[in-house]
Amino acid sequence: MNKWIRKSAVVLISVLTFGLITPTQLINNVNAEKPSERDIFDAGLIRGYSQETTSFIETEVDKEKFINDLLKQAERQSYQKFGTRIKPVIENEFREIIMPNIEKALQETATQFPTEDLLNLAITESPGKGQSEKIFNIKNSNTNMDVLRFHVRRDNPPQAGYWFNFHYHTYHDGFQSHHELGSIYWDKNTPPKWMS
């Protein structure tokens, strides 16, 4: 617990001063007089914690950058799946409703993997055509096993027209459960095939 508080304090000081003042500089300014042995020991500890915190921050930045890269690829794959006939109709709603939920799903997944393993995750290259539900899968490049599968299903409830139901599946339950991302209304008419 103390380690967590110290790391948080170092991060807080660095963030509040936009990195201009490091906790080590702050301690050195306070102890401008001749430092005692105890002060030297404490400064060494804080210097060590700041180095650990720096790597912690870099790890968080790496995860954030990685998630942003995955999101860009996910959006590109989705638009490729929609094709030129569906994309113009649902693009705005997809960006406003579905993409934030995809981002949440990716962030939840990122918390389940250490950074080294997270960097092995990749998006599959080709979405499903025709009537296929597959938008993209996220797989572990080392094991070549899927971690997440993002799908879109065409729903046609009675008297309600056609809807695109976006959802994903996880490897935790063998890809059985649907985790909802949202739905977008199409029209009363049958939508064209994917990638047309």
C-alpha positions in Angstrom: 0.0 0.0 0.0 2.8 2.5 0.9 4.5 1.7 -2.4 1.3 2.6 -4.3 0.9 5.9 -2.3 4.5 6.9 -3.1 4.1 6.1 -6.7 0.9 8.1 -6.9 2.5 11.0 -5.2 5.4 11.0 -7.7 3.0 10.8 -10.6 0.8 13.5 -9.1 3.7 15.9 -8.6 5.0 15.2 -12.2 1.5 15.8 -13.7 0.7 18.9 -11.7 4.0 20.5 -12.7 3.8 19.2 -16.3 7.1 17.3 -15.7 9.1 20.6 -15.1 9.7 19.7 -11.5 10.6 16.1 -10.6 10.0 14.9 -7.1 13.8 14.6 -6.7 14.3 18.3 -7.6 11.6 19.2 -5.1 13.3 17.3 -2.3 16.7 18.8 -3.2 15.3 22.3 -3.1 13.7 21.7 0.3 17.0 20.3 1.6 19.2 23.0 0.3 21.2 23.0 3.5 23.6 20.2 4.1 21.5 17.0 4.1 21.7 14.5 6.8 22.3 10.8 6.2 18.6 10.2 6.6 17.8 12.8 3.9 20.3 11.3 1.5 18.8 7.8 2.1 15.2 9.2 1.5 16.3 11.1 -1.7 17.8 7.8 -3.0 14.6 6.0 -2.3 12.5 8.7 -4.1 14.9 8.7 -7.0 14.4 4.9 -7.2 10.6 5.3 -7.0 10.6 8.0 -9.7 12.5 5.7 -12.0 10.0 2.9 -11.3 7.1 5.4 -11.9 8.6 6.5 -15.2 8.6 3.0 -16.5 5.0 2.6 -15.1 4.0 5.8 -17.0 5.7 4.6 -20.1 3.9 1.2 -19.8 0.5 3.1 -19.5 1.4 5.3 -22.5 2.3 2.1 -24.5 -1.0 0.5 -23.6 -2.9 3.7 -24.5 -1.0 4.1 -27.8 -1.6 0.4 -28.6 -5.3 0.7 -27.9 -5.5 3.8 -30.1 -3.8 1.9 -32.9 -6.2 -1.0 -32.5 -9.1 1.4 -32.6 -8.0 2.9 -35.9 -7.6 -0.5 -37.4 -11.0 -1.6 -36.0 -12.7 1.4 -37.6 -10.9 0.8 -40.9 -11.9 -2.9 -40.9 -15.5 -2.0 -40.0 -15.8 0.5 -42.9 -14.3 -2.0 -45.2 -17.0 -4.5 -44.2 -19.8 -2.0 -44.6 -18.8 -1.4 -48.2 -19.8 1.6 -50.3 -23.6 1.0 -50.0 -24.0 0.6 -46.2 -21.2 2.9 -44.9 -22.6 6.3 -45.9 -25.9 5.4 -44.2 -24.7 4.2 -40.8 -21.2 5.8 -40.6 -22.1 8.6 -38.2 -24.1 6.4 -35.8 -21.4 3.8 -35.9 -18.8 6.4 -34.9 -21.0 7.8 -32.1 -22.6 4.7 -30.7 -20.5 1.6 -31.5 -16.9 2.9 -31.5 -16.9 4.1 -27.9 -18.2 0.7 -26.9 -15.5 -1.0 -28.9 -12.9 1.2 -27.2 -14.3 0.1 -23.7 -14.0 -3.6 -24.8 -10.4 -3.1 -25.9 -9.5 -1.3 -22.7 -11.1 -4.1 -20.6 -9.0 -6.6 -22.6 -5.9 -4.5 -22.1 -6.2 -4.7 -18.3 -6.2 -8.5 -18.5 -2.8 -8.7 -20.2 0.7 -7.5 -19.2 2.2 -5.0 -21.6 4.5 -7.6 -23.2 1.6 -9.9 -24.0 -0.6 -7.0 -25.1 1.8 -6.0 -27.8 1.4 -9.5 -29.3 -2.3 -8.8 -30.0 -3.3 -8.0 -33.6 -6.4 -7.5 -35.7 -7.2 -10.0 -38.4 -7.0 -8.6 -41.9 -10.2 -9.5 -43.7 -13.8 -8.9 -42.6 -16.5 -11.5 -43.6 -18.3 -10.9 -46.9 -21.9 -11.5 -47.9 -24.0 -12.6 -44.9 -21.1 -13.3 -42.6 -21.2 -11.6 -39.1 -17.4 -11.2 -38.7 -16.1 -7.7 -38.7 -12.7 -8.5 -37.2 -11.0 -10.7 -34.6 -8.2 -9.8 -32.2 -5.8 -12.6 -31.9 -2.5 -13.4 -30.1 0.2 -13.4 -32.7 2.3 -15.8 -30.8 -0.3 -18.5 -30.3 -2.5 -17.6 -33.3 -5.5 -17.9 -31.1 -8.4 -15.5 -31.1 -9.0 -13.3 -27.9 -12.0 -11.3 -29.1 -14.3 -11.6 -32.0 -16.3 -8.5 -33.1 -19.5 -9.3 -35.1 -22.5 -7.5 -36.6 -25.7 -9.4 -37.1 -28.7 -8.4 -39.2 -31.9 -8.4 -37.1 -35.4 -8.2 -38.5 -37.9 -8.1 -35.7 -41.5 -8.2 -36.8 -42.9 -4.8 -38.0 -39.6 -3.1 -37.0 -37.5 -3.1 -40.1 -33.8 -4.2 -40.3 -31.3 -3.5 -37.5 -27.5 -4.1 -37.4 -26.7 -5.6 -34.0 -23.0 -5.1 -33.0 -21.6 -7.4 -30.4 -18.4 -9.2 -29.5 -17.4 -12.6 -28.0 -14.5 -13.4 -25.7 -12.3 -16.4 -25.3 -13.2 -16.6 -21.6 -16.4 -18.5 -22.3 -15.4 -20.1 -25.5 -17.0 -17.3 -27.6 -20.5 -18.3 -26.5 -21.9 -15.2 -24.9 -22.9 -12.0 -26.8 -21.5 -8.8 -25.3 -23.6 -6.0 -26.7 -22.0 -3.0 -28.4 -25.2 -1.5 -29.7 -27.7 -1.5 -32.6 -28.2 0.7 -35.6 -31.4 0.9 -37.6 -31.1 0.4 -41.3 -34.6 0.6 -43.0 -37.7 -1.5 -43.8 -36.0 -2.7 -47.0 -33.4 -5.6 -46.9 -29.9 -4.2 -46.6 -27.3 -5.1 -49.2 -24.7 -7.7 -48.6 -21.6 -6.8 -46.7 -18.7 -5.3 -48.7 -20.9 -4.5 -51.7 
